[in-house]
Amino acid sequence: MAIVLGSNRYGKAENRVVRIYRDTDRHEIRDINVSSALRGEFADAYLVGDQSKILPTDTQKQTAYSFSKERGLTSIETYALELGAHFVDTVEYVQSARIEVEEFEWQRVLVDGTEHDHTWVRKGQETRIAAVTVTGSGADRTNAVIGGFKDLVILKSTGSEFTGFLEDGYTLLEPTTDRVMATSLIAKWRFTSTDVEWESTYLGIKKIIIETFATLHSLALQQTLYEMGKAVLEAYDFIAEIRFSAPNKHHFLYNLAPFGVENNNEVFNADDRPYGLIEATVIRDEVPPAPEAWDSYTGLV
Ligand SMILES: O=c1[nH]c(=O)c2[nH]c(=O)[nH]c2[nH]1
């Protein structure tokens, strides 16, 4: 039985790039964590330690920083597409490049009610993400683009029930027609085009997801995920599929009866773990799959 080298890739993970635009007194900030990974003719590096086809991970890092100035950093999808195309187009031995980006948002502080020009506080809300896999050149070029967010913590205090579930000898859960529903949502969507208004699309998709969560009378978190995905696909024909991962952040009614205190869905224990973990893909059935789009490098995106 022969032992052979299998799938491999290498790159620089988690470059923390902060780009300040300071062309006027009113500065702008973009703050990202970017990773690059290259696939190609790198077997000799693994098999015999020959580095002649290896573009150092340090060079990948330098490129990531320099591109934030040379090409700009306005939309993370555009930045990732350009960085990925650069490695595939300029390094002979690279067949595909994956670029993963997390973006941290900053919010201008108010001084005497006025937005300050160059001071921000970090937003504690969701982290926007993008992952791009650029493969091949010329007519064979494919760009798999994922956008999304993670850690969008969202809660509704009514409008959610969970009843009618299967019961067996281990079932203790009581059905409820009025519960708190909360999650820390991860949503990732796959584009079928690169001709996209990335910023407005991101905000539009996030808005649909949040509004559906709020307005749908939910019979289960599963149903909420499907309806959120369906609404996004109905609104954007260049989104092929959307994937959700949603921990059910259980809020258990706290028992105040021992103290003679009534609890009408007013006091809860926000339980940390275990949590239900509900996942779903909502997809257009005619669109071919793109497995490379989902092949996470860092696990962060
Ligand atoms: O929305 C829910 N889905 C479930 O599958 C489930 N299971 C459970 O115990 N509570 C819930 N809630």
The ligand as an SDF file (V2000), in Angstrom:
LIG
                    3D

 12 13  0  0  0  0  0  0  0  0999 V2000
  -37.6090   25.6310   17.6410 O   0  0  0  0  0  0  0  0  0  0  0  0
  -37.3370   24.5610   18.2130 C   0  0  0  0  0  0  0  0  0  0  0  0
  -36.9580   23.4890   17.4590 N   0  0  0  0  0  0  0  0  0  0  0  0
  -36.6550   22.2720   18.0190 C   0  0  0  0  0  0  0  0  0  0  0  0
  -36.3360   21.2810   17.3150 O   0  0  0  0  0  0  0  0  0  0  0  0
  -36.6920   22.1880   19.4330 C   0  0  0  0  0  0  0  0  0  0  0  0
  -36.4190   21.1810   20.3020 N   0  0  0  0  0  0  0  0  0  0  0  0
  -36.6340   21.6760   21.5500 C   0  0  0  0  0  0  0  0  0  0  0  0
  -36.4570   21.0280   22.6060 O   0  0  0  0  0  0  0  0  0  0  0  0
  -37.0170   22.9860   21.4970 N   0  0  0  0  0  0  0  0  0  0  0  0
  -37.0660   23.3170   20.1770 C   0  0  0  0  0  0  0  0  0  0  0  0
  -37.3720   24.4990   19.5550 N   0  0  0  0  0  0  0  0  0  0  0  0
  1  2  2  0
  2  3  1  0
  2 12  1  0
  3  4  1  0
  4  5  2  0
  4  6  1  0
  6  7  1  0
  6 11  2  0
  7  8  1  0
  8  9  2  0
  8 10  1  0
 10 11  1  0
 11 12  1  0
M  END
$$$$
